[in-house]
C-alpha cells in the first residue's frame, strides 16, 4: 500500500530569479525538497515518496538549465506525472534582463549558459536537434505548436518536448556572454512559462518578500500565520512598483530637496523628519493612513490574504515617502498583529542637484 503524495511542486525558471529562496519557503513549510534534480528522475522520486513508510505528503523540486541536456526532459516528465495522476504544480520564476544582469554582477556567480563548455550550450539541443531519433518535433528551428507550448500539467502528453528548442549556435555566446546567456535561457524556458500554474516576476522583490509571495500563492491554507505587510517607499519618477496593492501619494508634503542642507540626506535622517513635521498636514496624513489601514488589514486577512504591499510614493523616493513609510511601518509593527517589513526601493538613487525630486 502506498502513501498519498498530495502535492509535488516543480520549481523552474531563470537562473538568478530566486529559485533557491522559493525552495527555502517550501522547506520551511515542511516540504521534502530536492535542488537541481534531473527531470528524468522526477517520476522515480515520486515513486520513492509514495512508497509505504515514506510518510511524505508534500515535496518540491528545482529543475533548471543547470541540469544541462537533461533539462530537455522536463516537458516529458510533467507529462508522465499527469499520466500517472500524481498531483503536481509548476512554479515559474522570472525577472527582467536588467535585474538578472545586476544580480549576477553583484554575486559574481557564473551563469550556467555563459560558457561554451556548458552541457546545454554545447549539445544539439541549442540548435534545435532532437536527441531521440524519429522525433518529428526536433528539426532545426522548428517551433512548437500552440497546443504543445500551451499545455498545462494535467493536459494530454505531447509528442515532442519544445523545451530547449532554441535555434542558437553556441558561438553566439562568445561576445557579451552574460547578456546572451540570459536571452538564450529566456528562449529555452518560454514554453515552460505557458505550462506553469503560477508565474512570479521577482524583479522588484527582495528575498524576504519573494518568500512571502510564494507562501501566499503556493502554500496550503494554514501554513502561514499572520498577515505579512510590506511598507514600500518609492519614487514615481522611477516607476510604480509592479507588485504593490495600495498606493498613497505624498507629493503634497513639503519637499526637503529644495533645502540645500537636506538635499543629500534621506527620510531616515532626523533633520529631514523635522522639516516634514513642520507641516500640520504630515501628522494628519499619517493619522488617517493608520486609521485606514487599521480598518483594511483585518478584512484582507479575513479574506485569506497572506501578504499585502503598501506603497508610499513621492517624486524621487528619497525623502518624504521614506519618512512616512518608516513611521507607518513602525506603528503597524508596534501593534504586534502583523509581520511588517519596511523597504525603501529608491533611497540610494542620487539625483542631479537640479532635479526636482524628493
N, C-alpha and C positions, 0 to 999 in steps of 0.2 A: 504493500500500500504506500502510495506517495503522498507527501505533504503538499498542500496547495501553495504555489508561488503566486501571490496576489498581485504583485507589481514588479516589473522589470523595466527600469529606466535606462535607455541608451542615450548617453550624452555625447554629442558631437558638435562640430563647428570649427571656427577659426583658431589657429594657434595664437595664443595671446588674448583670447576673448574671455577667459575666466573659467575654463572647464574645471580646473583644479579647485577653485573656490566653490563651484556648483557641487562638485563631488563631496567636498567637505560638509556642505549643507545636508546632503543626504546621509552622510556618515554620522553626523550629529543627531540625526533623527532616527538612528538605529538601522539604517540600510546596510546590507552587506555590499561593500564597494570594491571594484577592481579597476585599476587605471591602465590605459594603453593595452586593452585586450584585443587581440586579433579577431576580426569579425567572425571568422570561421569557427572560433571557439565559443561563441555566444550560446549556441544550441547545447554544446557539451556542458557549459556552466549551468544552463537551465536544468539539464538532466541531473546534475550533481545536487543542485539546490532543492530539487523536487524529490530527491531520494529520501526514503524513510529514515528519520533520525537527524536530518539536516537542520530542521527547525528554523528555516529561513523563509519568511513570508515576503520580504521586500529586498530588492537588490538594485544596484546602479553600476553601470559600466561606462567607461570612457573609451570611445573608438575614434581615432582621427588619423591624419596623414602621417603621424609618427610610425604607424604600422607599415609604411612602405607599400609595396604592391599588394599586401594582404588587405589594405583598406578597400580595395576594389570589390571585395566580397561582402561589404556591409549591406548592400541592397538585397542580395540573395539571403543573407542571414535574417533580415527583417521579414522577408517572405516566408522563410521556414518557421519563424516564430508565429506568424499569422496562421500558417497551415496547421500547426500543432495545437493552436488555441492557447498559447501562453500569453497572459495579459501583459502588455508592454506599451511603453510610450517613448517617443523620441523628443529629446530636448536639444534644440539647436541654438548655439550661441554665436553671435556675430558682433562686429564693431566696424566703424568706418576705417578706411585705409589710413588716414592721418593718425588716428588714435592707435592703431596697431603698430604703425611705424614708431611712434613715440614710446610705446610700451617696450618694444624690442630694443630700442636705443637706450632707454633708461636701465633696463635689466641686463643689457649686453648679452642676451641669450641669442643663440643662432636659430634662425627659422629652419624647421625641418626640410623645407624645399630649397633653401638658399645655398645649395651645394650640389654640384653635378653628380657627386657620388651617392647622393640620397637614393634609396631604393626606388621610390616612386618617380624620381626625376630622371632615372637612368634606364627605365624599362619602357616597353612599348605602350604601356598604359597612357603615358603622356601624349603619344602620337595617335591615340585612338585605336591601337591594335588590340585585338581580343586575345587574352591569354588562353582561352579554350577554343579548340578547333570547332568550326561549324557554327559559331555564334553569329547570327545574321546581324546583330546589333553592334559588332565590333569593328566595322570597316572604318578606315581612317577618315576622321572628320564628320562621321555620321552623328547627327543629333538624335537624342531620344524623342520618341513620340510624346504627345501631350499626355497620353494615358500612362506611359511609363514614368515620366517625370512627376506626374501629379498624384501617383498612387500613394495611399497612406498605409500605415502599419496595419492593418486589418483588411486591406484590399486584396485583389487577386494577384497571385505571383506573376512576375514579369518574365518574359523570355530572355531578356538581356539586361544586365545591370548598366545603367548610364553613369554610375559613379566612376570618376577617373577618365571619362571620355573627353579629355581636353586635347584638341589637336595642336599641341605646343611642343616643339622640339626643345630638348634640354639646353641647346645653345643659347636660347633666349634668356637664360638665367645669368649669363656671364656679366652683362652690364647692368648696374643697378640691381644687384641680386635680391636685396630685401624687398624692394618695391615690386619687382617682377614675381618674386615668390608669393607675395600676398595676393597679387592679381591672379596668379595661376591657381592658388588654393581656392580663390573665390569661384573660379570656373569648375574646379573639381567638385566643390561642395554644393553648387547651385541645385542639382537635382534633389539632394537630401533635404534642402530647405523646404521644398514643396511637399516633402513627405513628413515633415516634423509635426508633432502635435502642439508643441509650444516653441515659439521663436522669441528670443530675448536679445535686444540690442544693448550691449554693455558699454557703449561709447561714453556715456556720462555717468556710469555707475562706479562708485568706489567698491572695494572688496566687500565691506560690510553690507552695503546697500544691495549688492548683487545677491548675496546670500539671503537677504530678506525677500527680495523679489522672487527668487527661486522657491523659497518656502511658501510664499503666497500662491504662486501659480502651480506648484507641483506636489507639495506635501499634503497628505491626508488631513482632514479636519481633526483638530485636537492635537496635532503635532506642534503647533505654535501656541503660545500662551497669551501674552499681552500684545496689544497693537503697537507696531513699530512706527514711529513718526520721525521723518527726516525734515528738519527745517533747513531749507536751502536758500542761501543768498546768491544773487546773480545780477549781472548787468544786462539790460535789454539790448544794448548795442552789440553784445556778443551772442545774442540769440536766446530765445526762451528755452529752458530745459525740456528735453523730449518726454521725460517720464514724470513731470510734475502733475499733481492732481488739483491743487488750488494755487492760484497766483494772486498776490497782492502787490500793487504798485505803490511805492513810497516816494516817488519822484517829486511830490509836492512839498516834502520836508526841506528845510534849509540845506543847501549844498556846501559841504566843507571844502570842496575842490577849489572854490573861488577864494579861499583864505590861504595865502602863501605858506603860512606856518603849519597848516593842516594838510596841504595837498599830498605830501609824501607819506602821511600817516594812513591808518585804516580805521575802520569802525571798531577795532579791538582796542584802540588807544583811548585812554581816559579823556584826553583833550578833545577828540572828535565827539565822544559821547556827550561831553559837557556842552559842546557847541550845538548839537542837535537838541539837547534838552532845553535850550533857551526858548524854543518854540513850544507853546502850550499844546499845539496840535500833536506833538510827539507822544506825550503821555496819554492824550485822548485816543490816538490811534492804537497804541499798544493795549490800552484797556479794552477797547472794542474788539480788537483782534483776539485777545484772550477769551473774552466773553463768547465770541462767535465759535471759536474752536472748542471751548468747553461744552457748547451745545452740539456741535457737529461730530466730534470724535467718538463719543459713545454710540452715536447712531451708525457711523461707519463700522464700528466694532461689532455692533449688534447684527449687521448685515454680513458678517463673516470676513470683513477686510482684515488682512494681516499686516499691511504696510500702507502708509499714506505719506506723500511728499507735499510739503507746504512750501511754495516758492515765495520769497520776498525779493522784489526786484527794484533796483534803482537804475541810473543811467549806465554807470561803469561797473558796479558790483563791488566797490571797494570801501565805501563809507557808510551811507545811510542804510542800505539793505543789510550790511554786515552788523551794524549796531542793533537794528531792530530784530534781526534773526537771533542774535546772541541773547537778547533779553527774552524773547518769546520762547526759545529753546530751554533756557534756564527755568522759566516759570512752569513750563509743561513738565519738565523733569522733576521739579520740586513737588509736584502733586503726587508723584510716585506711581501713577497708574499706567504710564506708557514707557516704552523703550525709546528714548529720544536720542537722535543723532543730529548734530549741528554741522553743516557743511557749507563752506564758503568757496563757491566754484571759481570766482573771478578775482579773488582778493590779491593774487600775485601778478595780475596784469597791470603793468605800469604804463599809463598813457602819456603822450607828449604833453608838455606843460600847457600848451594852448588848447588842449582838447577839453570840451565841456563835459566832464564825466563826474561821477561821484555817487 
